[in-house]
Structure formats: structure tokens, C-alpha cells
Amino acid sequence: MLLYSLCLIGAAAALGLGLAIWYLQSEGRRIPPFALAALHGALAVSGFILLLIVLAGPLPAKSEMYGAPLMGRIAAGFLVL
């Protein structure tokens, strides 16, 4: 589930970058479609909620070897900021 969270947050970041490029190339004359902005928000929120769910439960034993619990908490902190 940690991988799904990463994929959702990554997709939200990529879509956000695309929306920003769209807006900046038009010099503020064209606002991106509301549906894309809503999808961007939904992806980000669902990825963040999934990350919090994963961090609340026990992680597999092998993940502690790679530092996943600490990295997950750091990622959640950055997302809150």
C-alpha cells in the first residue's frame, strides 16, 4: 500500500505540474478545466490519506531494514507543510 500511496502522490504532482505549465504558458488568460483541478486534488488527498493509513498500521518486517517507517513519517510531515 505504500507503493500505491507513492503512485497517487506522484500522479498528483505530475498533474499539478501540467496544470501549472498550462496556466503559465497562457500567461494567466486561460484557467485549466475544473475537472483536472479536482482530479489533482482528489489524487493528492487520497494519496495522503493512504499514506496515513499505512503509517498507522504495522509495516512488514523487511520495510524497517530500508527505513520505510521513518521515511513515511518524514513524507507525511512534508505533505502537511
C-alpha positions as CSV (number, residue, x, y, z in Angstrom):
1,M,0.0,0.0,0.0
2,L,3.0,2.3,0.5
3,L,3.7,1.9,-3.2
4,Y,0.1,2.9,-4.1
5,S,0.4,5.9,-1.9
6,L,3.6,6.9,-3.7
7,C,1.9,6.4,-7.1
8,L,-1.1,8.5,-6.2
9,I,1.0,11.4,-4.8
10,G,3.3,11.2,-7.8
11,A,0.4,11.3,-10.2
12,A,-1.0,14.3,-8.3
13,A,2.4,16.1,-8.5
14,A,2.7,15.4,-12.3
15,L,-0.8,16.6,-12.9
16,G,-0.2,19.7,-10.8
17,L,2.9,20.4,-12.8
18,G,0.9,20.0,-16.0
19,L,-1.7,22.4,-14.7
20,A,0.9,25.0,-13.7
21,I,2.6,24.8,-17.1
22,W,-0.8,25.2,-18.8
23,Y,-1.6,28.3,-16.8
24,L,1.9,29.9,-17.1
25,Q,2.1,29.3,-20.9
26,S,-1.2,31.2,-21.4
27,E,0.1,34.0,-19.1
28,G,-3.0,33.7,-16.9
29,R,-5.5,34.1,-19.7
30,R,-6.7,30.5,-19.7
31,I,-7.7,28.8,-16.5
32,P,-7.3,25.0,-16.6
33,P,-10.5,23.0,-16.6
34,F,-12.1,22.5,-13.2
35,A,-12.3,18.7,-13.7
36,L,-8.5,18.4,-14.0
37,A,-8.0,20.6,-10.9
38,A,-10.5,18.5,-9.0
39,L,-8.7,15.3,-10.1
40,H,-5.4,16.8,-9.0
41,G,-6.8,17.5,-5.5
42,A,-8.5,14.1,-5.3
43,L,-5.3,12.3,-6.2
44,A,-3.3,14.2,-3.6
45,V,-5.8,13.8,-0.8
46,S,-6.3,10.1,-1.5
47,G,-2.6,9.5,-1.6
48,F,-2.0,11.4,1.6
49,I,-4.9,9.5,3.4
50,L,-3.5,6.2,2.2
51,L,0.0,7.2,3.5
52,L,-1.5,7.9,6.9
53,I,-3.4,4.6,6.9
54,V,-0.2,2.8,6.1
55,L,1.8,4.6,8.7
56,A,-0.9,3.9,11.4
57,G,-0.7,0.1,10.9
58,P,2.2,-2.3,11.2
59,L,4.6,-2.3,8.4
60,P,6.2,-5.5,7.1
61,A,9.4,-6.5,8.9
62,K,11.5,-6.2,5.9
63,S,10.5,-2.5,5.4
64,E,12.2,-1.5,8.7
65,M,15.5,-2.6,7.2
66,Y,15.1,0.0,4.5
67,G,13.9,2.8,6.8
68,A,10.4,2.9,5.4
69,P,8.7,3.9,8.8
70,L,10.9,7.0,9.2
71,M,10.7,8.0,5.6
72,G,6.9,7.7,5.6
73,R,6.7,9.9,8.6
74,I,9.0,12.5,7.0
75,A,7.0,12.4,3.8
76,A,3.7,12.9,5.7
77,G,5.3,15.8,7.5
78,F,6.4,17.4,4.3
79,L,2.9,16.9,2.8
80,V,1.3,18.7,5.7
81,L,3.7,21.6,5.2
